[in-house]
């Protein structure tokens, strides 16, 4: 194998590692968003007021409950 081929192999490995790192960051963010939605949904179904739902009407809250349930599924 030539030196140029080895350099290209190393670049490919580095690109793969960077791609995997970015994918892990995206997955962690997605899981956090889902946990936050589950927590908010649980609070809304129990009738607790949160900062997000304090100024919302009951019909809007019920729509949000349906939307959060669909997003989680």
Steps between C-alpha positions, in 0.01 A plus 500: 500500500623847424526793733218676316272200549575492871422871533169449321420206728569712808282782365218252438530365855497854643191589294324187622584579862378860462178378340441256782564771757248732334246215485542433873446869579184506288372182664560639849319822411208305356474282811509808726225665297286186529555481879402867532183440299411199713547704819290787363231257383486337842461838671226607260304176537513536879365853469807670639585846373840547348672807370421389144132438570425778750338737250338234280130419493372154582422426135852597398644281774294203381626559145856513634443173687388335176795646308754394764354150510533473123857634508607252765350209309 
